[in-house]
Amino acid sequence: MFSVDLILMDIDLGSDVDGTQVAQQILDYKDIPVVFLSSHTESEVVEKTEKITSYGYVVKNSGIVVLDASIKMALKLFYEKNEHKLKELALQESEKRFHELFERAPLGYQSLDSDGRFLAVNPAWLETLGYNYEEVIGKWFGDFLAPEYAHVFRERFPLFIARGHIHSEFYMLHKNGNKVYIVFDGRIGHNVDGSFKQTHCILKDETDRKQSESALYKSEQFFKSALDGLSSHIAIVDDAGEIVITNRAYRDFAESNGTLPVAVSEGVNYLAVCDAVQGDESDDADVFARGVRDVLSGKSQFFEMEYPCHSADEQRWFVGRVTPFISEGSRLVVIAHENITEREKNKKSLKNIQWMLSKKEENKKRYTPEYGDLTELNKNGLIFSSLGKDLLMHISSEYLDLLETSSAVYEKNGDYALGLFSSGWCQMMDTGSRKLCNTDNNKEALGCGKWLCHESCWHDASLKSIKSGQPVDVECSGGLRLYAVPVHANGEIIGAINFGYGNPPEDDIKLQKLSDQYHIPVEELRKKRDEYQARPQYIIDYAKKRIRFTATHIGNLVERKQMEMALKASNEEFEAINEELTMAMEEMEATNEELLSTNQSLQRAEKALGDSEEKYRSIFASMTEIVVLHELVYDDDGNPSNYRIIDCNSAFTRILGIKREDAVGRLATDVYGSDSAPYLDKYARVAMTGEPFSLVTSYQPMNKHFEIHVAGSAKNMFVTVTTDITKYKQAEKEIQKQLTEKETLLREVHHRVKNNIANVANLLSLQVNSTNNPEVKEALQDAESRVQSMSILYEKLLVSKDLREISMKNYIEDLIRSLNDVFVDKDNITIDTQILDFNINSKKAITIGIIINELLTNAFKYAFKNRDKGTVFVSIEKNESMVTIIIQDNGIGIDEKIMENISSGFGLTIVKMLVEQLEGTYSIANENGTKSLVQFEI
């Protein structure tokens, strides 16, 4: 048995049988790629075949390369069409499943437009409130709310759109007039450009829960445990101002401030304590007391106030909120004090750096030192010549604008590719230390050792980073700090980039020391120090992150520049044969355009299905917290042995899938089906000591990760509050997936490049065999050998585990064999090789391959004229970082004009240019033939 992957069909099948009709019958029976092979070139014949199949049309006698390329392209087009078809079917099935889930969902769903009017509701929503679809769509949402909530919705709906999410509870009106208490979770859906599209909201009828809340709050243990789990300082006060209850955070804060427990316990009059406050805080206490009284009397429904509450050791700020708490028989208020010190400090830090936004344009004006531009000494530096001063300044501004200090970009040999000074302090110190050199010559000043700022910047920071290959963070001689990172390109370090950061010294002794070293008066140092705007640590950390990115960006730009130069040289070689390849390439381009058009059409369909799927997925996206109250259980010896679940909220069942009646009152080992109670030792310590505890764990049956906060309540009691943190774990998996996809894409790119180069080489080989002109044949052979050297490199990369390096021995030996195949008339030439096996960077490998190709080609063509036979010796050695390549023949020797550089062929010109790119040396001599010597470091 065998399977057919592709049919190659002639149009004329004999006996007046039309191949196109046969192909149509085959395709009606089975979807398979059909490529027509015919001697017909009439447009009407080609158009007739295209109406049947679009996999290809090959004219007979086109050659094996064109036929092979057409078959591969047809198979690739067929496989990609099938793959897209399978994806489309999967998306359609997914959309169908989510649509059914939307229609059958047990929770109500609604979607609103930007004006708050209904776009969609599901059957569960209609069933909950008793309306039909036509009575809802297009209506304003506030019309379905209880009257006291309509204005709240009007005010808060824009806030919901701005924040992107909401959780709320309120009363809605059933069609029969009854109030329905709704728990509401929603988020905003956006268009591709980020603009508002619609809301997605899930509604749940919690009327029964609301009616039973009063009974639930009577459970003092549960209420106190939940209250103690809050970080805010909570006190509940009755209408007389007396404290009914406080939470642990309230009591702990009072105790930490030296207040006796009796002063904040139940029965103490909160308002009386406020009225008794004296000193600087008395005014704030009076204002807050009035706010409490307003809420207690019903004059106000809410009161909030921010106020300072500094201690001897720390400056602190709090916000106090007062809200009504209606209880049977009396009116209570909840007073919550929240520590907002960190927020105030952040506001202060943000205020301190407002100048970064207001003076952005000023930061673009760079200071030019009075001693001149040091980059003028950089003649042939790789970084400077590849990017130029303007581009380096633009790239460096990404991090330097954050600091306004100084920055320098160095070549590997220490030459300046860029030097910038943004702050008065760095300008002053650099100018002062430059004057210590007592010379107008910048080159002499850089080498004198007295230019203190240069010494720190280069020797202490950047040079160490280049040698170690790691970031370096050192103290600067000018009173700040220096941070330097290496710049990599083509797998090696080509330089370093650094910046200064930190604040000038505050200590007068240090200022005096700097004054003595730099010969700058202390008064000037103090003045510049006071003018400097301090940066918060997170700005410095972000600037370090940006400079590491900048170093990578510079390396990538250098690599791209080198690649552009190499491609430019290759393009100039290929221009001579482009005209002969045009007809074959046009046919391939037509097929590629058809493939691209098909892909774009399928991608649009795939995106539409993906958007539909995302719509239904987003409906059910929500996150809740699990709150559970436990009681510790002891064994006969008085040691904790288990714990019992006393109560739990609805999220416990919704997330863990365990019914409330199967959990409350039972031991943990029975509920979770384990031999021992989970985290018993940690929970027991919290229950016995009252000290809170947190941990991160996973729940394997649901493939979720949770963060659990544990707090003690009454004796032997503890409460757990659990939060879902799964999305962070999913993000890690997504990053790993993207890295794998990028690796696969890179190999695919190398594969396509190899195939294209191979096609070019095959076409050149055909041209060599089809011409009798010796000069044309020789030119085509030269071009073929150069293309083969690149083809072999990509072939090696495809089988290599590491795309960045290949084996020198395998690559060069395959290259030599390829040259023998090209120069088939040189069978009388023997090649001896002595090649050390070591790995080399793939970018350098192609340069080395072209050099060896040119030198061997010269030997084949010129060394053994008028001789029956000859030998060429190829040697490649590596001593530490130095690579030596020797190619020597025993032929007639090289022309003396070439030896005297009077005349040089195109091949040797290429060799000299490529050796310069390797920063190596090249020499040629007559030694019983011709000997070429190339040396360079890796």
N, C-alpha and C positions, 0 to 999 in steps of 0.2 A: 504493500500500500504506500502511496505517496500523495502529497498535497501540492497544488499548483498555487504559486504566489503571484505570478504575472504572466500575461499572454502577449507574445510578440506576433502581431497579425499582419500579413501581407494583404493589400487591397485586392489584388488579382490572384484568386485561388485556383484558376484554371476551370475549363469547361463552363465558362460564362458565370462562375460563382462569384458574387460580390462579397468581398471581405467585410465591408461595413454592415451588410445585412446579417452575416454570421455573428459579428461582434454584438449587434443589438440583441440577437437571440440568446447569446451567452449571458449578457448583462441582465436580461429579463429573468434568467434562471439564478444567477449568482452575482453579487457585487464583487468585482475583481478588477484590478488595474489592467487596461488594454493599451498597448503602445503600437501604433501603426507603423509599418516599415514598407516603403513604396518608392518607386522610381518617379512617380508623378510629382510635379512641383506646381501644378495649376492651383490657383487660389480657391476655385470652386471645389476641388477635391479635398483640400485641407479643411475648408469650412464645413464640408459634409461630415468629415470625421469628428470635428469639434462638437457637432450637434449630438453625437453619440457618446463620446467620452473626451475628457480634457486631460488625459494623462500623458499625451505626447505624440509627436509625429516626426519620424526620422526618415530623411532621404537616403536611399541606398548609396553606398560608396562614400558615406560621410566620414568613415573611419571608426576604428574601435573605441577611441577616446570619447567621441561624441555619442556613440551608441551606449557606451558604459555610463556616461553621465546622465543620459536621458532615462535609462532604466532605473538608476539610483534615485533620480528626482521623482519618477513616477511612483516608486515604492514609498518614498518618504511622504509624498502628497497623499497617497492612499492611507498610510498609517495615521497621519495627523488628522485626516478627515474622520476616520473611525474613532480616534481618541476624543475629538470634539463632540462627535455624535453621542458617545457614551456619557460624557460630562453633561450634555444637554438633557439626556434622559434622566440622569441622576438628579439634576436640579429640578426638573419638572416633578419628579416623584417627591423630592423634599418639599417643594412648594405645596403639593397636594396634601402631604402629611400635616404641615403647619396650618394650612387652611382648615382642615378638619379639626385640628386641635383648637384653633381659634373659635370655631363654631360650637364645639362641645366643651369648652373650658368651663370649669365650675365657678370661676371668679368672673365678675363683671369687668368689661373692658370698654373704654371710651377714648376717642381721639378728637381733639379740638383744633380749630385753626387759630390764627394770631389774634382774632377778635373774641375768642372764647366760645365760638359756635361749634356745634357738633358736626364732625365729619363722618364718624362711624361709631357704632356700639355693637356688642355681641348679644346673643340670645340670653346669656346669664344676666347681663345688665338689665335688659327689658323685663325679665322675670322678677328680678329683685325689686324694681320700682313700679311694675304693673302697666307700663306704657307699651304701645306698639311702635314699630320702626318709623312710620310716617309722622308720628307725634313728636319725635325727638330730633331727627336730622334737620340741620339748619337753624335750630333754636339756640338761644343763649343759655349757657350752663347755669347762670345765676337764677334763672326762672325756675329751676328744679330744686333750689336750695330753700331751707327754712328762712323766713324773712330776715332774721337776725344775722345770717351768714352771707347774704347777697352782697352787701357792701364790702365785706371782708374779702370776698373773691375778687371784686372789682379792683381793690387796692393791691392784692397780693399776686394776681395773675402775671403782671409784668415782672415781678420779682422771680416767680417760678421760671419764666422764659430766660431771664438773665442768668440764674444759677444753673439751670439745666436739670434740676431734680427737685423733688418735694416729697414730704411725708406729712400728712395732716389727718385730722379727724373732725367730722362735723355732721350736722343733721341735714338730710335731704327729704323732700316731700314725696310720699307714695301717691299714686294716682287717686287712691281713695281718701287722701287727706292726712293720713297718719305720717308721723315723723319716723324716718329710718336713719339710725346712726351708722355712718359710713367711715371705714378706715381707708385712706386714699394714699396710694404710692404712685408716683409718676416721674417721667423723665421726658426730655425734649428730643425729638428726631430732627436731624439736620439734612439739608441738601448737600450735594457733593462739594459746593463752594463754601460750606460752613454756615450758610444762612438758615433761618428758622424754616422748618417744613411743617411739623405738626407735633402735637403732644401724644404720648402713649401713657395711659393711666390704667391702673388696676384698682377696682373698688371691691370692698368686702363688707357685707352686712354684719355689723357688730352690735346690733340693737340689744340682743340678749346679753352680750358681755357688758354693755354700758349699764343696763338695768341691774346687773349683779355686781357692779363695781363697789357700791357702798358696802355690800357684804364682804367683798374681798379685802377692802381696806380695814375692816374690823379685825382681820387676822394680824395682830400686832407683830408677831414674829416675822412674817413675810414682809410687812411694810417696813419694819426697822432694818431688816437685812438689805432690802433693796435701797433704802435711804442711805445706809452706811456704805454701800458700794459706789456712791456718787462722790466725785472729787470736789464738788462745790460745797461750801459751808452752809448747811441748811438749818433753819429754825422755823417751827410752826408756832404762830402766836394767835391767841384768841382775841375776842373783841375788846377785852379789858387791857390788852397789851402784855399779858402774861405768857411766858414760854410754855407751850404744851409738850414739845419734843424737839430734840436736836439730833443731828447725825454725828457720826464719829469724826468726820473731817472738821466740823464746827468745834467739837470739844478739843480735838488735838491741836487746832490752831490757837484756841484760847489758852491752852496749857503751855504751848511753845512761846507764847507772849507773856507768860508769868501770871496769867489769870487763874485764880483758884477755881476748882470744879464747881463749887457751890454757887459761884457767880453766874454760871451759864446753865444751871440745871433747871428742871421743870419747876414752875412756880415763881421763878424770878421774873420781874416785870421788865420786859425788853425796852419799853418806851422810857421807863424811869432811868435805866442805865444810860440811854442816849441823852436824856435831859441832864444827867449829872456830869457829862463830859465837860472838861474845862481845858483851857489852853488853845493851841493852834488848831486843834481838831474840833473844837466846839461848834463852829459854824456848819461844818459838814454834817455833824451829828444832828443838829437842829433841822437841817433841810431833809435829811433822811427820815427822821422821826415824823415830820409833817407828811411825807409821802406815805409812810405806813398808816398813819391815821386816816388819810384820804381813801386808801383802799379799804380799810376796815369799815369806814362809814358808807361805802358805796359811791362816794363822790368820784372816784377814779377806778378803773378796772385794771390798771397796771402802772407801776412806777419803776423807774430805772435811774441809777445815778453812778457815775464813776468818781472815785475819790482816792487820794493817797493815804497810805497807812505804813509809814516808814518805821523800821526798827533801828536799833543802834548799829546793827551790822549790815543792813541792806535797805535799799530804796525799793518800795513795793507800791503797786497800784491794784485796786480792786474795783469791781463793778457789783453793785447791789441791786437786786431785782425783787419787787414785791408783787405778788399775784394773789387773787382771792382763792380760797379753798372752802367751798360751801359744805358744811357738815350739819347733820340733824341737830336742831336745838340751838346752834350758835354759828356765828360767822368767824371763820379763821382766815389767816393769810399765811402764805409761804414766803419766807425771807431767805433769799439765796445770795451768798457772797462768793464771787468767783475771782480768783487771782489772775489778773491780766498783766502782770509785770513783764512777762516775756514779750507780749504784744506791744507794750509801750516802749520797751527797749528797741524792738524792731522798728517801730515808727521813728524813734529817735535816730537809729542808724540810717534809715531811708532818707530822713531829712538831711543828715550829714553828707549824703552823696548826691543831693539834688543838682549840684553843680555839674555832675557828669552829663546830665540831660540838657541843662541850660547852656552849657559851654561846649557842646559837641563840635561846633564848627571851629572854635578856637583850638581844639586839640589837633586839628589837621595842620596847623601852622607849626612846622618843625624848626627847631633851633639849629643854625649852622655855626659851628665853633669858629672862633677867630683864627685858629691855626689851619683851617681849611677842611676839605673833605678827604678822609682817610681812604675812601674807596678808590681814589685816583692812583693809589699804589697797587691796586689789584688789577693785574694785566690779563691773566688767563685763568682766573679762578672759575671753577665749574659752576658754583651757585650764582655768582655775579654775572657770568657770561650767559647763563641759561635763562635767568629771570630779569635781570636789570634792576636798577635802583628804584624806579617808580613802583614796580610791582611788589618788590620787597617791602617798601614803605607801606603800601596799601595793605598787604597781608599782616604786617606787624601791628598796624593800628587796631586790629581785632582784639589784642590783649593790652597794648600799651595805653589805649584810651582809658582803660579801667584804672590804671595806676598813676599815670603821669610821672614816671621816674626816668629810667633810661633803658635802652635795649641795644644789643649788638648781634649781628649775624656774622660768623666766622667761617672761612674756608678751613679745610683740614690742616693747611700749613700755617694758619694764624692770620692770613690776610683778611682785612675787613671787607665783607660784602655789604654791610649796612651798619651805621652807627647813629643812634637817635638819642636826644636828650629832651625830655618833656617837662621836667621840674626845675625850679630855680636852684634847689639844693644840689642836684646832680650836675647841672651846668657849672655852678660855682666850684664844686670840688674837682671836676674834671679840668677846668681851666686852670685852677690853682696848681694841681699836680703837674700839668703840662709845662708850666713856667719853671718848674724845678729842673727841667732838662737843660735849660740854658742853650738851646739851639733852635734855629728856624727850620731845620731839616726834619720832617716828620719821620722819615725812615730811621734816622739816627736817634730820635727821641723814643721811638718804640723799642729800640734795643738797649737803651741806656739803663733801664731798671729803675729809674726815679719817677717815671710816670705812674703814680700809685694806682689811679683808677684803671688804667689799662692793665697793669700787672694783676689786679684782683679779677678783672673781667675775663682776661684771657687765661693766665696761668692758674689762678686759684679755682676758677669755675669751669670755663668752656673746655680748656685742654683736658682737665680731669674727666669731664663728661665724654669727650671723644675717646680717651684711652679706656675708660671703663665701660662705655656703651650704655650707661645708665644716667638718669637725672642726678644732678649735684646741687645741693643747697648749702651755701657757705656764707660766713659773715664777710661783708665787704669792708675794705679798709677805709672807706668813706663814711662809715657810720650806719649803713643800711645792711641789707642782705642781698645775695645774688642767687638766682635760680637758673640753672642751665640744663638743656636737654640736647642729646645728639640728633643729627639729621642723617637719615639713612636714604640711600638710593642704590638701586641695582644690587641689593644685598650687602652693602658695605657702608661704613660711616664716611660721609663726605664733608662734615663740618659740624657746627653747633650753633645754637641760638640761646640767648639768655635775656633776663631782665632783672632790674633792681626792684626791691619792694621793702616795705617796713617804714617805720617812723624815724626821723633823725633823733639823736640822743637827747634826753631830757637832762641828764646829769651834767653839771657844770665842769666836773673833773674830766669827763670824757670829751666835752667840747674843747677844753683847754689842751688836751692831748692832740685832738685833731688840728687845733690851731698851730701847735708846734710842728706837726708833721707837714701840713699843707701850706704853712706860712700865710694863713688867713686870719685876720683879727677875730677874736671871740665874739665881738659885738655883731659882726656880719653873720657869723654862724648862727648866733642866737636869733637874729632877725629872720633869716631864711627858715630856721626851724619853726618859728612861730607862724610863718606864712603857710607852711605845708599843711594840707588837708589830710587828716588821718583816714585810712581805709579800714573797714571792718574785715574780720578774718575771712568771711565767706566770699568777699570780693577778691581777696588774695588767692583763695583756693580756686575760685573760678578762673582767674587769670592764669594760674598754673595749668589748669585743664586746657585753656585756650592755646597756651604756648606749645603744649605737647601736640595738640591738633595742628598748629601752625608748622611745627617741625615735620610732621608727616606730610602736610600739604606741600611744603617746599620740596621734599624728596620726590613726591609724585610728579610735581611740575618739572623737576630736573630730568626724571626718567622719561616723561613725555617729550621733552625737548630733544633728548638724545634719540628717542624713537623716531621723531619727526625728521631728524637729520638722516637717520639710516634709511627711512622710507623714501626720503627725497632722492637719495643716491640710487636706491633700487628702482624708483619710478623712472629716472633718467635712462637706466639700462633697458627697461621694458618698453620705452616709447618706440624703439626701433622695430619691435615686432607686434605692436598693438594692432596695426592695420590688418595683418594676416589673421589675427584672432577674432576680429570684429564679428564676422558672420556667425561663428559658433557661439560667441558670448551673447549675441542678440537673442538667439533662440533660448538660451538658458535664462536670460533676463525676463523674457516673456513668460516663461514657466514660473519664475520667482514672483513676478507681479501677480500672476493668477493665484499663486499660493498665498501671497500677502493679502489679496482681496478677500479670499475665502476665510483666512484667519481673522481678519478684522470683522467680517460679518458674523462669524461664530462668536467672537469675543463680545460683540454688542448684545447678541442674544443671551450669552452667558451672564453678562453684567445685569441685564434686565431681570433674569431669573434670580440672580444673587440679591438684587435690591428687594425683590418680592419676598425672598426668604428672610432677609434681615428684618423686614417689617414685622413679620409674624414672630420671629425670635425675640425682638425687643419688647413685645407685648408682655411677656412673662418674665422679664428680667427684674428681679427684686432681691433685696438682702435684708435679713432681720437678725436680731440677737436672741440667743437662748439664755433664759434666766431660770436657775434651778436652786431651790432651798434644800439643804441636807442636814441630817442629824447624825452625829458620830455614834457608833456602836462599839462597846467594849466587850472583851472576853472575860472569863472568870478570874483571870489574873489581873484585871484592871488595865489591859493594854488595848489600844484601838485595833479592832479586827474587821470592821466593815462600816458602811454608812447607809442610812436610809433616806430615800427621796421623800421630802415632806410636801413639796409643791413645785409646779413648773408652769411655764407659760405656753401659749399655743405654738410658738416657734419650735419648741422641743419636739412636738409631734410632726410639724410641717417639714423640719429639716432632717431629723433622725428617723422618722417613720415609726416611732414608738407611741402608742396611744397613751393618753394621760392616765386612764384608768388602769393600764398595765404597768404604770410606773409609780404613782403616788402611793406611799405607805409600804413599798417593797424595798428589799435590800439591793444595793448596787450590783452584787454578783448575780442576782436573779434577773435583774432588768437587762444587764448587758451580756449575760451568758458567759461570764468569765470565772476562773477559779479564784481570783482575788479581786478586790475592788480597785478599779483604776486609780493610780496616783494616791493611794491611801496614805502613805507616809507624809506626802506634801500637804494633802488636805487636812490631815490630823493636826499637823503643826499649826496651820492657820486657825483651826477650830479651838485649839487649846491655848494659843498665845494671842490670837487676835491680829497677828501681823499679816498684811496682805501678801499675795503671791501671784505671779503670772507665769504662764508657760505656753509654748507653741507645739501643737501636735497635729496628727492627721487622723481622719476617719476613713479607713480603707473601703468599707462597703459603698460609700458615696464618692470615693476618689476626691475628697475635699480636705483642705487644711484649715485648722482653727487656731485662734489665739484665745486662751482662757485666762480670765482674771478672777482670782479667788479672794474673798473678804470674809472675815469672821463677823458673827452677829451676837446672839446670846451665847451662853455657855454651851460648849459642845455643838454649836451650830455654825454652819458656814454657807455662803451663797456663791455660785459660779455664774459669771457672765461671759458668754462665748460669742466670738465674732468670726465670720468667714473671711479668710485671707487667701482663698484659692487663686485669685486673679494674678497675684505676684508669682506663684509657681508656674502658672500657665505662661506668663511673660518669659520666664527663663526657658521653657520648652520652645517657644516661638523663636527666640533668638538663636537657639541651637539649630532649629529647622532652617532658618534663613542662611546660616553659615554653610550648611550642607548644600542648599540649593545653589549658592554662589560658587562653591567648589565644582559642582556638576556643570554649571553654566560655563566656567572657565575651561574645563576640559572639552566641552562641546565647541567652544570658540577655536581652541587649538586644533581640534579634529577638522573643522571646516577649513581653516587656513591651510592645513596639510593637504587636504583634498584639492583645494584650488591651486596650490603650488604644484602638486603632482600633475594636474591637468595641463598647466602651462609647460611643465617639463616634457610631458608626452607630445604635446603639439610641436614643441621645438625639435624633438627627436624626429618626428615625421617630416618636418621641413628640412632637416639635415639630409635625410635619405632621399628627399624629392628634388634636390638641386645638384647640379654638376659644376657649379661655379665654385672654384676653390676658396675664393675670398669670402663668399657668402657662407659656404659650409663652415669655414673657420670661425666666422663671427657668431654663427648660430651655435656651434659647439661651445664657444666661450660662454655665451648666455646660458646654454643648457647646464653647464657645469656649475655656474654660480647659483642657478635656481635649485639644482640638486643639493647643494650644500645647505640651503635653508630648509628644503624638504626633509632631509635626513634629521636635522635638528628637531623639527616638530614631531617627526615619527618617534624619536627618542623620548620627547616630553610626554607623549601620549602613554607610553608604557612605564614611565617613571612614577614613583609614588609621590615624589616632590616635584612640582611643576617649575620650581625655581632653579634646580641644579640637574645636570646630567653627567654621565661618565665620559671623561675625555677620551679614554682609550677606545671605547665602543664607538663613539661618535666619529673620531678621525679614521678608524679602520673602515667603517662603512662608507665614509666620504671617499677614501682612496679606491675602494671597490667600485663605487659609482663612477669615478673618473675613468677607470679602466673600461667600463661599459661605454662611456661616451666616446673615447678615443680608441675605437675598436681596431684601428689600423696601426696601433702601437704595441702589438703583441710581442715585439722583440725587446721591449723595455722591461727590466726586472725592478721591482720595488722592494727594498728591505726596510723593515720598520723596527724601531725600538722605542715604544711608547709606554711611559709610566701611567698606571691607572689611578686617577684621582678625579674627584667631582669638581665641577666649575659652574659658576653662575650662567644660566641659559642665555642671558643677554650678551655676556662676553663670548659665549661659545660660538654664536653665529658670526661675530667679528673674526674670531680665530679661524673658523671654517672657511670664510671667504679668503683670508690671507693665504692659508695652505692651498686652497683651490687655485688661486692666481699663480703661486710659485710653482706648483706641480704642472699646471697648464703650460707655463713658459718652458718647463723642462721637456714636456712631451713635444712641444711645437718646435723648439729651437736648439736644444742641447745636442741632438744626435743627427743633425743634417748630414747626409752623405755617409752615414755609418750604418752597419748592419745590426748592431745591438748596443745596449747600454744599461746602466744601473743607476737608480735613484735611491738615495738613503734618506729616510725620514726619522728624526729623533725628537722626542718631546720628554723633557725632564723637569722635575720640580724640586727645588731645594729651599725648604721653609716656605717663604711666600714668593720666591722668584721662580718664574717659569721660563725655560729656554727651549726654543724651537730651532732645529737645524735641518735644512733641506739641501742636500749636496748631490750633484751628479758627476759622472766621469766623462762628460761630453766635451764639446769643442771650446767651452768657456764663453764668457760674456764680452760683448763689444766694449772696447776701451772708451768709446764716447759715453756709453751709459755709466761706466766706472767714474768718468770725470764729470758726471751730471750734465753733459752737453746735450744729450738726448735721452729721453725716457719714454717707454711705451705706456699705454693706458693701464695695463695690468700692474706694473710697478708703481704707477701713480696711486692706484687704489690701495696697494699694500702700504705705502708710506702714510697715506691718510688714515688708514685703519689702525696702524701701529701708534700714531699720535693719539688717536682716541683711547687706546689702551694705556696711554702715558708711558710707552715703552720705547725701545731703541731698535733700529733696523740697520743692518749692514750687509753688503754683498761683495764677494771677492772671487778672484780666479785662483783656485787651489786644485790642480789636476781636474779641472772642470769648473763648475760654478757652485759656490757655497753661499747660501743665504742664512743669516743669523737674526732671530727675533727674540728679544727679552722684555719681560714686563712683570709687574708684581700683581698678586691677587690677594 
